[in-house]
C-alpha cells in the first residue's frame, strides 16, 4: 500500500506540493512520528521517503 501511495504521489506532484509539508527519510522515521505527535502551525501531511 505504501508503494502505491508513493507511485500515486510521483504521478501527481501537485498533490504532494499542496498537502505534504514535511518529508523524512525512512532512516529518520522517528522524527516523522515526533512531528506528527506535536504538529506546528501550517503543518499538513508528513511523508516518509522509502527510497
N, C-alpha and C positions, 0 to 999 in steps of 0.2 A: 504494500500500500504506500509506503514512503517513497519508493522508487517511482510509482505512478504520479505522486504529487510533485516530485522533483521534475519529472518529464513534463507534466502539465504546466508548471511554472516556467520552465525553459521555453515552452511553446507560446506562452502568453506573458511576456516580460512586463507589460503594462500593469498586470495584476500584482506582480511582485513589487514593482515600484510604488504602487498605490497603497499596498497593505502591509508589506513587510518592512519593519523599521530596524530590525536587528538580525544579523546573520552571524552565527557562531560556528566555527569548525567543529566537527564531531569530537575531536580531542579536547575541546573546551565545553562539552555538553553541560558540565556543572554550572558554568557561568550562564548558559542559556536558561537553565532551570531557576537559578537565582534571580535573573532578570524577570522571569515570568512571575515569580513569587512576590516581587517588590516592584511593580510597574511604576514608571515615571510618567509625568505628563507628556502626552504626544506619542507614547509608545503604543504600537498596534500589535502586529504579529511578530513573533520571534521564530526564526528558522534555524535549523541545524543543517549545515552543509555536510553531506555524507561522502563527498569526494575526497 
